Amino acid sequence: MANYFTFAGKSSQDFKVYISGQGTYVAPAHVYSSYDIPGRNGALLVDEKRFENCDITYPAFIYEDMKENLAAFRNYILSKIGYQRLEDTYHPEEFRLAAYYDGLEPAVNQRHDFTQFGITFHCKPQRFLKSGERVLTLTSNGSIENPTEFESKPLLRVYGTGTLGIGSKSITISQADSYTDIDCEMMDCFKGTTSKNDKVTFSDYNFPTLLPGTNGISLGSGITQVDITPRWWIL
């Protein structure tokens, strides 16, 4: 089976572009700050609690209607601005957020009917699990299990006013028009286009995360339902 990627909702096989996946297994660097201290051997390392972006390169080729497909592919991929969703057939249960901003340097054979080239995407460090896009709905106290080794930053839709507990943290909503969306990645509270940041407070002034393992969820008085999109990720 020929392999392909999907970028910004469109498959490379729509342009008869097929790929090899040996460059897709890289891992990002863990970021530390390093300090040298007089009289102390070695360096002091301070964890910045983040990972660097990484580059994913696909060796690619076109062997059908090369001129037309290359032109269409080139125009499509260079028209996409900023981070877009990137998937491939080598990792069907995952997706990345990637940007493409390089040029394109295809090697074309003498008959102009075959070309090969590298496509390098500049990716956020996470491999997001598609299972983390499934919404978990609770209408009473319960728990959610994080199957990864990393804290995730969920999207929450909380119905009602009152206090929602997530693990040892709590969120208090003082006023709501039916529901409030809380995006723990973007650090934003809203309903539609209306900001709700002034109606939401956090027990430790930080947006909650879902820790590896079991996270207890408690619905306080006035909270009737919470929808959790967990956004699991791995490296």
C-alpha positions as CSV (number, residue, x, y, z in Angstrom):
1,M,0.0,0.0,0.0
2,A,1.3,3.5,-0.9
3,N,1.7,5.8,2.1
4,Y,0.6,9.4,2.3
5,F,0.1,12.3,4.6
6,T,-2.9,14.6,5.2
7,F,-2.1,18.3,5.8
8,A,-4.8,21.0,6.6
9,G,-7.5,18.5,5.7
10,K,-6.2,17.5,2.3
11,S,-4.4,14.2,1.5
12,S,-1.2,14.2,-0.5
13,Q,-2.5,11.3,-2.5
14,D,-5.0,13.8,-4.0
15,F,-1.9,15.1,-5.8
16,K,-0.5,11.6,-6.4
17,V,2.2,12.5,-3.8
18,Y,3.4,9.4,-1.9
19,I,5.9,9.2,1.0
20,S,8.3,7.2,3.0
21,G,8.0,7.5,6.7
22,Q,11.5,6.8,8.1
23,G,11.9,10.5,9.2
24,T,8.7,10.5,11.4
25,Y,10.2,8.8,14.5
26,V,12.2,11.8,15.9
27,A,11.6,13.1,19.4
28,P,11.9,16.7,20.5
29,A,14.5,18.0,22.9
30,H,13.6,18.6,26.6
31,V,14.5,22.2,27.4
32,Y,16.7,23.0,30.4
33,S,18.5,26.2,31.5
34,S,22.1,25.5,32.5
35,Y,24.0,27.5,35.1
36,D,27.7,27.2,36.1
37,I,28.2,27.9,39.8
38,P,31.7,28.7,41.2
39,G,33.0,26.0,43.5
40,R,30.4,23.5,42.3
41,N,31.2,20.7,40.0
42,G,29.0,20.3,36.9
43,A,26.2,22.5,35.9
44,L,23.0,23.3,37.6
45,L,20.1,22.3,35.4
46,V,16.7,24.0,35.7
47,D,13.8,22.3,34.0
48,E,11.8,24.8,31.9
49,K,8.9,22.3,31.7
50,R,8.7,22.4,27.9
51,F,9.9,20.7,24.8
52,E,11.3,22.2,21.6
53,N,9.6,22.0,18.2
54,C,10.9,19.4,15.9
55,D,11.2,18.9,12.2
56,I,9.5,15.9,10.4
57,T,10.8,15.2,6.9
58,Y,9.0,13.0,4.4
59,P,10.9,11.7,1.4
60,A,8.2,12.1,-1.3
61,F,7.7,11.3,-5.0
62,I,5.2,11.7,-7.8
63,Y,5.1,9.3,-10.8
64,E,1.7,10.1,-12.3
65,D,1.0,13.2,-14.3
66,M,4.0,14.8,-12.7
67,K,3.8,18.3,-14.1
68,E,0.2,18.9,-13.2
69,N,0.3,17.2,-9.8
70,L,3.5,18.9,-8.7
71,A,2.1,22.3,-9.6
72,A,-1.1,21.7,-7.8
73,F,0.6,20.3,-4.7
74,R,3.1,23.1,-4.6
75,N,0.4,25.8,-4.7
76,Y,-1.7,24.0,-2.1
77,I,1.0,23.4,0.5
78,L,2.6,26.8,0.2
79,S,-0.8,28.5,0.6
80,K,-1.3,27.2,4.1
81,I,-0.3,29.6,6.9
82,G,0.6,28.7,10.4
83,Y,0.1,25.5,12.3
84,Q,-2.2,23.0,10.6
85,R,-3.2,19.4,11.4
86,L,-0.8,16.8,10.1
87,E,-1.5,13.1,9.9
88,D,0.1,10.2,8.1
89,T,-0.5,6.5,7.4
90,Y,2.5,5.4,9.5
91,H,0.9,6.7,12.7
92,P,-2.9,6.3,12.2
93,E,-3.8,6.9,15.8
94,E,-1.9,10.2,16.1
95,F,-1.7,13.7,14.7
96,R,0.6,16.7,14.9
97,L,0.3,20.4,14.6
98,A,2.7,21.5,11.9
99,A,3.7,24.4,9.7
100,Y,5.2,24.4,6.3
101,Y,7.2,27.4,5.3
102,D,10.2,26.0,3.3
103,G,10.6,26.1,-0.5
104,L,10.3,23.1,-2.7
105,E,13.2,21.7,-4.6
106,P,12.1,18.7,-6.6
107,A,14.5,16.5,-8.5
108,V,12.9,15.8,-11.9
109,N,14.1,13.1,-14.3
110,Q,15.0,13.8,-17.9
111,R,11.6,12.8,-19.3
112,H,9.8,15.1,-16.8
113,D,7.5,12.3,-15.8
114,F,8.9,11.5,-12.3
115,T,10.1,13.6,-9.4
116,Q,11.2,13.1,-5.8
117,F,11.8,15.7,-3.1
118,G,11.8,16.2,0.7
119,I,8.9,17.8,2.5
120,T,9.9,19.1,6.0
121,F,7.2,20.1,8.4
122,H,8.1,22.2,11.5
123,C,6.0,20.6,14.2
124,K,5.0,21.3,17.8
125,P,6.6,18.6,20.0
126,Q,3.4,16.7,20.9
127,R,2.1,13.7,19.1
128,F,-1.6,14.1,19.9
129,L,-3.6,10.9,20.3
130,K,-6.9,10.8,18.4
131,S,-8.4,9.1,21.4
132,G,-7.9,12.4,23.3
133,E,-10.4,14.1,21.0
134,R,-13.2,11.9,22.3
135,V,-15.5,13.9,24.7
136,L,-16.1,12.3,28.1
137,T,-19.3,13.5,29.7
138,L,-20.0,13.3,33.4
139,T,-23.2,14.2,35.1
140,S,-22.1,13.0,38.6
141,N,-18.8,12.5,40.4
142,G,-16.4,10.2,38.6
143,S,-12.8,10.0,37.3
144,I,-10.8,10.1,34.1
145,E,-7.7,8.0,33.4
146,N,-4.8,9.7,31.6
147,P,-3.0,6.8,29.8
148,T,0.1,8.7,29.0
149,E,3.2,9.9,30.9
150,F,2.4,13.6,30.4
151,E,0.0,16.1,31.8
152,S,-2.6,17.2,29.3
153,K,-4.4,20.5,29.1
154,P,-8.1,19.7,28.4
155,L,-11.0,21.6,26.9
156,L,-13.8,21.7,29.4
157,R,-17.5,22.6,28.9
158,V,-19.0,23.1,32.3
159,Y,-22.8,23.4,32.7
160,G,-24.2,25.5,35.5
161,T,-22.6,27.7,38.3
162,G,-20.7,26.4,41.3
163,T,-17.4,24.5,41.8
164,L,-15.9,21.7,39.7
165,G,-13.1,19.6,41.2
166,I,-10.3,18.1,39.0
167,G,-7.9,16.1,41.1
168,S,-6.7,18.4,43.9
169,K,-7.6,21.5,42.0
170,S,-11.0,23.3,41.7
171,I,-12.7,25.7,39.3
172,T,-15.5,28.1,40.5
173,I,-17.9,29.5,38.1
174,S,-19.8,32.5,39.5
175,Q,-22.2,33.1,36.6
176,A,-23.0,31.2,33.4
177,D,-25.4,31.4,30.5
178,S,-26.1,27.6,30.4
179,Y,-22.5,26.6,30.1
180,T,-18.9,27.9,30.1
181,D,-16.0,26.7,27.9
182,I,-12.6,26.5,29.6
183,D,-9.6,26.0,27.4
184,C,-6.7,25.0,29.6
185,E,-4.2,25.1,26.7
186,M,-5.2,28.6,25.5
187,M,-5.9,29.7,29.2
188,D,-9.2,31.2,28.2
189,C,-12.8,31.0,29.4
190,F,-15.6,31.9,27.1
191,K,-19.0,31.0,25.6
192,G,-19.0,31.5,21.8
193,T,-17.3,34.8,21.2
194,T,-18.0,36.2,24.7
195,S,-15.2,36.2,27.2
196,K,-16.1,34.6,30.6
197,N,-12.7,35.0,32.2
198,D,-14.1,37.3,34.9
199,K,-16.7,34.7,35.9
200,V,-14.2,31.9,36.5
201,T,-11.6,31.4,39.3
202,F,-9.1,28.7,40.0
203,S,-8.1,27.3,43.4
204,D,-4.3,27.9,42.8
205,Y,-4.7,30.6,40.1
206,N,-3.7,28.1,37.4
207,F,-5.8,26.3,34.8
208,P,-6.0,22.6,35.7
209,T,-4.3,19.7,34.0
210,L,-5.0,16.0,33.8
211,L,-2.1,14.2,35.5
212,P,-0.9,10.8,34.4
213,G,-3.1,8.1,36.0
214,T,-6.5,8.6,37.7
215,N,-7.9,12.1,38.0
216,G,-11.0,12.5,40.2
217,I,-13.8,14.7,38.9
218,S,-16.3,16.1,41.4
219,L,-19.4,18.2,40.5
220,G,-20.3,20.6,43.2
221,S,-23.7,22.0,43.9
222,G,-25.0,23.8,40.8
223,I,-22.8,22.0,38.3
224,T,-25.0,19.7,36.4
225,Q,-22.6,18.3,33.7
226,V,-19.0,18.6,32.5
227,D,-17.8,17.6,29.0
228,I,-14.0,16.9,28.9
229,T,-12.0,16.7,25.8
230,P,-8.7,15.5,27.3
231,R,-6.2,16.1,24.5
232,W,-3.9,13.2,25.4
233,W,-0.4,13.5,23.9
234,I,2.9,11.6,23.7
235,L,6.3,12.2,22.3
